Amino acid sequence: MAPPRLSRVEAIVLKDREVGEADRLVCLFTRERGKIWARAAGARRPGSRLGGHVQPLTHTHVLLAGGQSGDVVSQAEVIHPFPALRGDLERLAQALACVEVLDGLTAEGQPNPRAFHLLLRTLEALEAGEGRLPLLWYQVQVLASLGLQPQLFRCAECGTPLTPQPHRYSLRGGGVLCPACAPKDNASFPLSLEALKVLRWLARHDYSRARSLRLGDVGDEVERLLRATLRWHLEREVRAEVFRQEVALRR
């Protein structure tokens, strides 16, 4: 029998589930291979060397042994555990929303280094307590990284460049509609010029520049639009977003 194939990956743990008496199946989003599942044998045992290194929302290096039955975590070493995310319900909910979106919109075994970087950068910003801007930036950027970015610069229906005025947004059409095309989509909804400017800013810039944006009241409109867009693509609500709203109401 051939020895198991070993590979080292850099990963963010998206989620896990219990299997057997002491093992965990961990869903990893890796820089090298995209989303994969791997078995962490004995990770639930007290004192396990793997347990603390493969928790959800952990940035880690993982040595995988691949065989006929799938990948097995041979070794793991935490790069960043993001402890502040676990100590604050608001930040935890935001982080869980990020990983839920990435998990829901990606298939296994499709490398996407850009999506990996976006998630890592967003978790770092959430860890630093930078409010809701990192989550909104991430949602705009990750849709683009997966080929799902809404059309924000031309009419999604006719392709005409958008002029600086209020428009309407179409989930079915995949973006902003010009005044001439808007009446054709009864399900479209209003989009203010200020919200359109924010969305464009988030789409155009990496986080080091996007973080200078001050959302103000328009942030609520942008948040609602992105939540609706994600619901359209996932065909369900982002459960962590519902949890985040509940947390906010209790504060």
C-alpha positions in Angstrom: 0.0 0.0 0.0 1.4 3.4 -1.0 2.1 5.8 1.9 -0.3 8.7 2.4 0.3 11.8 0.3 1.4 14.7 2.5 0.6 18.4 1.8 0.9 21.5 3.9 -1.8 24.2 3.5 -2.6 27.5 5.1 -6.2 27.5 6.1 -9.1 29.3 7.9 -11.4 26.9 9.7 -15.0 27.6 8.6 -16.9 25.0 10.6 -16.7 21.6 12.1 -18.8 18.7 13.2 -18.4 15.8 15.5 -17.8 12.3 14.1 -17.2 9.0 16.0 -16.3 9.1 19.7 -13.5 11.6 19.6 -12.9 12.9 16.1 -13.9 16.1 14.3 -14.5 16.8 10.6 -13.3 20.3 9.9 -14.2 22.4 6.9 -11.1 24.3 5.8 -10.9 27.2 3.4 -7.3 26.9 2.2 -5.1 29.3 0.2 -3.9 26.4 -2.0 -6.9 24.2 -2.6 -10.0 26.2 -1.8 -12.6 24.5 0.4 -11.9 21.0 1.7 -13.0 18.7 4.5 -10.5 16.8 6.6 -10.8 14.5 9.6 -9.0 15.5 12.8 -8.6 12.3 14.6 -8.9 12.5 18.4 -9.4 16.3 18.3 -12.2 16.1 20.9 -10.2 14.2 23.5 -9.0 16.2 26.5 -5.5 17.4 26.0 -5.5 16.7 22.3 -2.7 18.4 20.4 -5.1 19.1 17.5 -8.2 20.4 19.3 -7.2 24.0 19.8 -5.6 24.3 16.4 -8.6 23.4 14.3 -11.4 25.4 15.9 -13.8 27.4 13.7 -12.5 30.9 13.0 -8.9 29.9 13.4 -6.1 30.8 11.0 -3.8 27.8 11.0 -1.1 25.9 9.1 -2.2 22.3 8.5 -0.3 19.2 7.4 -2.7 16.9 5.6 -2.3 13.2 4.9 -4.4 12.3 1.9 -5.6 8.8 1.2 -8.4 6.9 -0.4 -10.8 7.8 2.4 -10.0 11.5 2.2 -7.8 14.0 4.0 -6.7 13.6 7.6 -5.2 16.3 9.7 -1.7 15.0 10.6 -0.5 18.2 12.3 -1.8 21.7 12.9 -0.3 24.9 14.2 -2.3 28.1 14.9 -1.2 31.3 13.2 -3.9 33.5 14.7 -6.8 32.3 16.9 -8.7 35.6 16.8 -9.6 35.5 20.5 -11.5 38.9 20.4 -14.0 37.4 18.0 -15.0 34.8 20.5 -15.3 37.3 23.4 -17.8 39.6 21.8 -21.2 38.5 20.4 -21.4 41.2 17.8 -18.0 40.5 16.3 -18.6 36.8 16.5 -21.8 37.1 14.6 -20.1 39.2 11.9 -17.3 36.7 11.5 -19.7 33.8 11.3 -21.6 35.6 8.6 -18.4 35.9 6.6 -17.6 32.3 6.8 -21.2 31.2 6.2 -21.3 33.3 2.9 -18.1 31.9 1.7 -19.1 28.3 2.6 -22.5 28.7 1.0 -21.2 30.2 -2.3 -18.2 27.9 -3.0 -17.8 24.3 -4.0 -15.1 22.1 -2.7 -11.7 21.8 -4.3 -11.8 25.1 -6.2 -8.8 27.3 -5.3 -9.5 31.0 -4.8 -6.6 32.8 -3.2 -8.4 36.1 -3.5 -11.4 34.8 -1.5 -9.0 33.4 1.1 -7.2 36.8 1.5 -10.5 38.7 1.7 -11.7 36.5 4.6 -8.4 36.7 6.4 -8.3 40.5 6.0 -11.9 40.8 7.2 -11.3 38.7 10.3 -8.3 40.8 11.2 -10.4 44.0 10.9 -13.2 42.5 12.9 -10.7 41.4 15.5 -9.5 45.0 15.8 -13.1 46.2 16.5 -13.6 48.3 13.3 -17.4 48.1 13.4 -19.6 46.9 10.5 -17.6 48.4 7.7 -15.3 45.2 7.4 -18.4 43.0 6.9 -19.9 45.2 4.2 -16.6 45.5 2.4 -16.2 41.8 2.6 -19.6 41.1 1.2 -19.1 43.3 -1.8 -15.6 42.0 -2.5 -16.3 38.3 -2.0 -19.2 38.5 -4.5 -16.7 39.9 -7.0 -14.1 37.2 -6.2 -16.8 34.6 -7.0 -18.0 36.2 -10.2 -21.2 37.5 -8.6 -20.5 41.2 -8.2 -23.6 43.3 -8.8 -23.4 45.7 -11.7 -22.8 49.2 -10.2 -21.5 51.3 -13.0 -23.8 50.5 -16.0 -27.4 49.6 -16.2 -27.7 45.9 -15.5 -30.4 45.7 -18.2 -29.3 47.8 -21.1 -25.7 48.6 -20.3 -26.0 52.4 -20.4 -23.6 54.2 -18.1 -25.3 55.3 -14.9 -25.8 59.0 -14.3 -25.5 60.6 -10.8 -29.1 60.3 -9.6 -31.2 57.9 -7.6 -31.8 54.5 -9.3 -33.4 51.2 -8.6 -31.7 47.9 -7.8 -32.7 44.6 -9.3 -31.9 41.3 -7.7 -33.1 39.4 -10.7 -31.1 41.6 -13.1 -28.0 41.5 -11.0 -27.5 45.2 -10.3 -28.6 48.8 -10.7 -31.2 49.8 -13.3 -31.4 53.1 -15.1 -34.6 55.1 -15.0 -35.6 53.8 -18.4 -35.3 50.1 -17.5 -36.4 50.2 -13.9 -40.2 50.0 -14.7 -39.6 46.7 -16.4 -38.7 45.0 -13.1 -41.6 45.3 -10.6 -39.5 43.6 -7.9 -36.7 46.2 -8.1 -36.3 48.6 -5.1 -35.0 52.2 -4.7 -31.3 52.8 -4.4 -30.1 56.3 -3.3 -27.2 58.0 -4.9 -25.4 58.0 -1.6 -25.7 54.2 -1.2 -24.6 53.7 -4.8 -21.4 55.7 -4.1 -20.7 53.7 -1.0 -21.1 50.4 -2.9 -18.8 51.6 -5.6 -16.2 52.7 -3.1 -16.3 49.3 -1.4 -16.0 47.6 -4.8 -13.1 49.6 -6.0 -10.7 49.7 -3.0 -8.8 47.2 -0.8 -9.6 47.5 2.8 -6.6 49.6 3.7 -8.3 52.4 1.7 -11.9 51.4 2.1 -11.5 51.7 5.9 -11.4 55.5 5.6 -15.1 55.5 4.6 -17.6 56.9 7.1 -20.9 55.2 6.6 -23.3 57.4 8.5 -27.0 56.7 8.1 -26.5 55.3 4.5 -24.9 52.2 6.0 -28.3 50.8 6.9 -29.4 51.0 3.3 -26.2 49.4 2.0 -26.5 46.7 4.6 -30.1 45.9 3.6 -29.2 45.8 -0.1 -26.3 43.4 0.5 -28.3 41.2 2.8 -31.0 40.9 0.1 -28.3 40.2 -2.6 -26.8 37.4 -0.5 -30.3 36.0 0.2 -30.9 35.9 -3.5 -27.7 34.0 -4.3 -27.9 31.6 -1.3 -31.7 31.1 -1.7 -32.0 31.6 2.1 -31.1 34.1 4.8 -27.6 34.2 6.2 -28.3 32.7 9.5 -25.5 34.5 11.2 -26.9 37.8 10.0 -30.2 37.0 11.7 -28.3 36.2 14.9 -26.4 39.5 14.6 -29.6 41.4 14.3 -30.9 39.7 17.4 -27.7 40.6 19.3 -28.0 44.2 18.2 -31.6 44.4 19.4 -30.6 43.1 22.9 -28.0 45.8 23.3 
